[in-house]
Amino acid sequence: MIDPLNYLLIAITACCFGLLVGFQVTHIYYCRKLTKLAKRSVNTGTIAPILVELEVGGQVK
């Protein structure tokens, strides 16, 4: 039978692993979003797509 200390260690390890995976998924998502935005900006030759994205995202007031 596993004692409570081992349960606690397994729970902490699972929590840390979940945080790392979540951070990595979020990082990949925003890197892809930024890449698409940069490509649109290069193709149009302006920074208008970036400004539109900032307004839609609620960053500019």
N, CA, C and O atoms as a GROMACS GRO file, in nm:
protein
  244
    1MET      N    1   0.083  -0.118   0.000
    1MET     CA    2   0.000   0.000   0.000
    1MET      C    3   0.088   0.125   0.000
    1MET      O    4   0.193   0.129   0.064
    2ILE      N    5   0.044   0.228  -0.074
    2ILE     CA    6   0.122   0.350  -0.085
    2ILE      C    7   0.086   0.444   0.030
    2ILE      O    8  -0.031   0.468   0.058
    3ASP      N    9   0.188   0.496   0.094
    3ASP     CA   10   0.162   0.586   0.206
    3ASP      C   11   0.128   0.726   0.154
    3ASP      O   12   0.154   0.757   0.038
    4PRO      N   13   0.070   0.811   0.237
    4PRO     CA   14   0.025   0.945   0.195
    4PRO      C   15   0.137   1.033   0.139
    4PRO      O   16   0.111   1.118   0.053
    5LEU      N   17   0.260   1.014   0.186
    5LEU     CA   18   0.370   1.095   0.135
    5LEU      C   19   0.392   1.068  -0.014
    5LEU      O   20   0.416   1.162  -0.091
    6ASN      N   21   0.383   0.944  -0.054
    6ASN     CA   22   0.399   0.912  -0.196
    6ASN      C   23   0.284   0.969  -0.279
    6ASN      O   24   0.306   1.015  -0.391
    7TYR      N   25   0.163   0.966  -0.226
    7TYR     CA   26   0.050   1.027  -0.296
    7TYR      C   27   0.075   1.176  -0.316
    7TYR      O   28   0.048   1.231  -0.424
    8LEU      N   29   0.125   1.241  -0.212
    8LEU     CA   30   0.154   1.384  -0.221
    8LEU      C   31   0.262   1.412  -0.326
    8LEU      O   32   0.248   1.506  -0.404
    9LEU      N   33   0.365   1.333  -0.328
    9LEU     CA   34   0.472   1.352  -0.427
    9LEU      C   35   0.421   1.330  -0.569
    9LEU      O   36   0.458   1.404  -0.660
   10ILE      N   37   0.338   1.231  -0.588
   10ILE     CA   38   0.279   1.206  -0.720
   10ILE      C   39   0.189   1.321  -0.760
   10ILE      O   40   0.189   1.362  -0.876
   11ALA      N   41   0.112   1.374  -0.667
   11ALA     CA   42   0.022   1.486  -0.696
   11ALA      C   43   0.101   1.611  -0.733
   11ALA      O   44   0.065   1.682  -0.827
   12ILE      N   45   0.209   1.639  -0.661
   12ILE     CA   46   0.292   1.756  -0.692
   12ILE      C   47   0.358   1.740  -0.828
   12ILE      O   48   0.363   1.836  -0.905
   13THR      N   49   0.407   1.621  -0.858
   13THR     CA   50   0.469   1.596  -0.987
   13THR      C   51   0.369   1.613  -1.100
   13THR      O   52   0.401   1.673  -1.203
   14ALA      N   53   0.248   1.561  -1.083
   14ALA     CA   54   0.145   1.574  -1.186
   14ALA      C   55   0.106   1.720  -1.206
   14ALA      O   56   0.083   1.763  -1.319
   15CYS      N   57   0.097   1.795  -1.098
   15CYS     CA   58   0.063   1.937  -1.107
   15CYS      C   59   0.171   2.014  -1.182
   15CYS      O   60   0.140   2.096  -1.268
   16CYS      N   61   0.296   1.989  -1.150
   16CYS     CA   62   0.407   2.057  -1.219
   16CYS      C   63   0.410   2.019  -1.366
   16CYS      O   64   0.431   2.106  -1.452
   17PHE      N   65   0.388   1.893  -1.397
   17PHE     CA   66   0.386   1.849  -1.536
   17PHE      C   67   0.271   1.917  -1.611
   17PHE      O   68   0.289   1.960  -1.725
   18GLY      N   69   0.156   1.928  -1.549
   18GLY     CA   70   0.042   1.994  -1.611
   18GLY      C   71   0.069   2.141  -1.638
   18GLY      O   72   0.032   2.193  -1.743
   19LEU      N   73   0.133   2.209  -1.544
   19LEU     CA   74   0.166   2.349  -1.563
   19LEU      C   75   0.265   2.367  -1.678
   19LEU      O   76   0.251   2.458  -1.759
   20LEU      N   77   0.364   2.280  -1.685
   20LEU     CA   78   0.462   2.288  -1.794
   20LEU      C   79   0.398   2.263  -1.930
   20LEU      O   80   0.426   2.335  -2.026
   21VAL      N   81   0.313   2.164  -1.938
   21VAL     CA   82   0.245   2.133  -2.064
   21VAL      C   83   0.152   2.247  -2.104
   21VAL      O   84   0.147   2.284  -2.221
   22GLY      N   85   0.080   2.302  -2.009
   22GLY     CA   86  -0.009   2.413  -2.038
   22GLY      C   87   0.066   2.535  -2.087
   22GLY      O   88   0.022   2.602  -2.181
   23PHE      N   89   0.179   2.565  -2.024
   23PHE     CA   90   0.260   2.677  -2.068
   23PHE      C   91   0.312   2.654  -2.209
   23PHE      O   92   0.312   2.747  -2.290
   24GLN      N   93   0.356   2.534  -2.239
   24GLN     CA   94   0.410   2.504  -2.372
   24GLN      C   95   0.302   2.515  -2.479
   24GLN      O   96   0.328   2.569  -2.586
   25VAL      N   97   0.183   2.466  -2.452
   25VAL     CA   98   0.072   2.476  -2.549
   25VAL      C   99   0.036   2.621  -2.574
   25VAL      O  100   0.014   2.661  -2.689
   26THR      N  101   0.030   2.701  -2.468
   26THR     CA  102  -0.002   2.843  -2.483
   26THR      C  103   0.107   2.914  -2.561
   26THR      O  104   0.078   3.000  -2.644
   27HIS      N  105   0.231   2.880  -2.535
   27HIS     CA  106   0.344   2.941  -2.606
   27HIS      C  107   0.337   2.910  -2.755
   27HIS      O  108   0.356   2.999  -2.838
   28ILE      N  109   0.310   2.787  -2.790
   28ILE     CA  110   0.298   2.748  -2.931
   28ILE      C  111   0.182   2.821  -2.997
   28ILE      O  112   0.195   2.867  -3.110
   29TYR      N  113   0.069   2.832  -2.927
   29TYR     CA  114  -0.048   2.900  -2.983
   29TYR      C  115  -0.016   3.046  -3.017
   29TYR      O  116  -0.046   3.092  -3.127
   30TYR      N  117   0.045   3.117  -2.923
   30TYR     CA  118   0.072   3.258  -2.946
   30TYR      C  119   0.186   3.280  -3.044
   30TYR      O  120   0.187   3.381  -3.114
   31CYS      N  121   0.282   3.189  -3.052
   31CYS     CA  122   0.387   3.200  -3.154
   31CYS      C  123   0.327   3.184  -3.294
   31CYS      O  124   0.365   3.258  -3.385
   32ARG      N  125   0.236   3.091  -3.311
   32ARG     CA  126   0.171   3.074  -3.441
   32ARG      C  127   0.087   3.196  -3.476
   32ARG      O  128   0.085   3.241  -3.590
   33LYS      N  129   0.016   3.250  -3.376
   33LYS     CA  130  -0.066   3.369  -3.399
   33LYS      C  131   0.022   3.488  -3.439
   33LYS      O  132  -0.012   3.563  -3.531
   34LEU      N  133   0.134   3.504  -3.372
   34LEU     CA  134   0.227   3.613  -3.403
   34LEU      C  135   0.288   3.595  -3.542
   34LEU      O  136   0.307   3.692  -3.614
   35THR      N  137   0.319   3.471  -3.579
   35THR     CA  138   0.375   3.445  -3.710
   35THR      C  139   0.276   3.480  -3.820
   35THR      O  140   0.313   3.543  -3.920
   36LYS      N  141   0.151   3.442  -3.803
   36LYS     CA  142   0.048   3.477  -3.902
   36LYS      C  143   0.033   3.628  -3.914
   36LYS      O  144   0.020   3.681  -4.023
   37LEU      N  145   0.035   3.696  -3.800
   37LEU     CA  146   0.021   3.840  -3.798
   37LEU      C  147   0.140   3.907  -3.867
   37LEU      O  148   0.122   4.004  -3.941
   38ALA      N  149   0.260   3.857  -3.843
   38ALA     CA  150   0.379   3.913  -3.908
   38ALA      C  151   0.375   3.891  -4.058
   38ALA      O  152   0.413   3.980  -4.135
   39LYS      N  153   0.330   3.774  -4.102
   39LYS     CA  154   0.320   3.748  -4.246
   39LYS      C  155   0.220   3.842  -4.311
   39LYS      O  156   0.245   3.894  -4.420
   40ARG      N  157   0.105   3.864  -4.245
   40ARG     CA  158   0.006   3.958  -4.300
   40ARG      C  159   0.063   4.098  -4.308
   40ARG      O  160   0.037   4.170  -4.405
   41SER      N  161   0.141   4.138  -4.208
   41SER     CA  162   0.199   4.271  -4.208
   41SER      C  163   0.301   4.286  -4.321
   41SER      O  164   0.307   4.390  -4.386
   42VAL      N  165   0.381   4.183  -4.344
   42VAL     CA  166   0.481   4.188  -4.451
   42VAL      C  167   0.411   4.190  -4.586
   42VAL      O  168   0.451   4.265  -4.676
   43ASN      N  169   0.308   4.110  -4.602
   43ASN     CA  170   0.237   4.105  -4.730
   43ASN      C  171   0.168   4.236  -4.764
   43ASN      O  172   0.166   4.277  -4.880
   44THR      N  173   0.111   4.302  -4.663
   44THR     CA  174   0.042   4.429  -4.690
   44THR      C  175   0.138   4.547  -4.690
   44THR      O  176   0.106   4.651  -4.746
   45GLY      N  177   0.253   4.534  -4.628
   45GLY     CA  178   0.350   4.641  -4.623
   45GLY      C  179   0.320   4.747  -4.520
   45GLY      O  180   0.383   4.853  -4.520
   46THR      N  181   0.226   4.722  -4.432
   46THR     CA  182   0.190   4.818  -4.327
   46THR      C  183   0.179   4.745  -4.193
   46THR      O  184   0.187   4.623  -4.185
   47ILE      N  185   0.161   4.826  -4.089
   47ILE     CA  186   0.139   4.767  -3.957
   47ILE      C  187  -0.009   4.763  -3.922
   47ILE      O  188  -0.046   4.739  -3.807
   48ALA      N  189  -0.094   4.788  -4.021
   48ALA     CA  190  -0.238   4.791  -3.996
   48ALA      C  191  -0.291   4.660  -3.936
   48ALA      O  192  -0.372   4.667  -3.844
   49PRO      N  193  -0.249   4.541  -3.984
   49PRO     CA  194  -0.300   4.419  -3.921
   49PRO      C  195  -0.267   4.409  -3.772
   49PRO      O  196  -0.345   4.355  -3.693
   50ILE      N  197  -0.151   4.461  -3.734
   50ILE     CA  198  -0.112   4.457  -3.593
   50ILE      C  199  -0.202   4.550  -3.512
   50ILE      O  200  -0.248   4.515  -3.403
   51LEU      N  201  -0.228   4.669  -3.566
   51LEU     CA  202  -0.314   4.765  -3.496
   51LEU      C  203  -0.457   4.712  -3.483
   51LEU      O  204  -0.521   4.730  -3.380
   52VAL      N  205  -0.507   4.648  -3.589
   52VAL     CA  206  -0.642   4.590  -3.583
   52VAL      C  207  -0.648   4.481  -3.478
   52VAL      O  208  -0.744   4.472  -3.403
   53GLU      N  209  -0.547   4.398  -3.473
   53GLU     CA  210  -0.544   4.289  -3.375
   53GLU      C  211  -0.537   4.344  -3.233
   53GLU      O  212  -0.599   4.289  -3.142
   54LEU      N  213  -0.464   4.451  -3.213
   54LEU     CA  214  -0.458   4.512  -3.080
   54LEU      C  215  -0.594   4.568  -3.039
   54LEU      O  216  -0.634   4.555  -2.924
   55GLU      N  217  -0.665   4.630  -3.133
   55GLU     CA  218  -0.797   4.685  -3.102
   55GLU      C  219  -0.897   4.574  -3.073
   55GLU      O  220  -0.977   4.584  -2.980
   56VAL      N  221  -0.893   4.469  -3.153
   56VAL     CA  222  -0.987   4.358  -3.134
   56VAL      C  223  -0.956   4.286  -3.002
   56VAL      O  224  -1.048   4.245  -2.931
   57GLY      N  225  -0.829   4.273  -2.970
   57GLY     CA  226  -0.789   4.205  -2.846
   57GLY      C  227  -0.814   4.287  -2.723
   57GLY      O  228  -0.800   4.236  -2.611
   58GLY      N  229  -0.849   4.415  -2.739
   58GLY     CA  230  -0.877   4.499  -2.624
   58GLY      C  231  -0.754   4.561  -2.562
   58GLY      O  232  -0.759   4.608  -2.449
   59GLN      N  233  -0.642   4.561  -2.633
   59GLN     CA  234  -0.518   4.615  -2.578
   59GLN      C  235  -0.511   4.767  -2.593
   59GLN      O  236  -0.451   4.834  -2.510
   60VAL      N  237  -0.571   4.821  -2.699
   60VAL     CA  238  -0.566   4.965  -2.723
   60VAL      C  239  -0.702   5.025  -2.686
   60VAL      O  240  -0.806   4.972  -2.726
   61LYS      N  241  -0.699   5.134  -2.612
   61LYS     CA  242  -0.825   5.199  -2.571
   61LYS      C  243  -0.834   5.337  -2.630
   61LYS      O  244  -0.932   5.407  -2.607
   0.00000   0.00000   0.00000
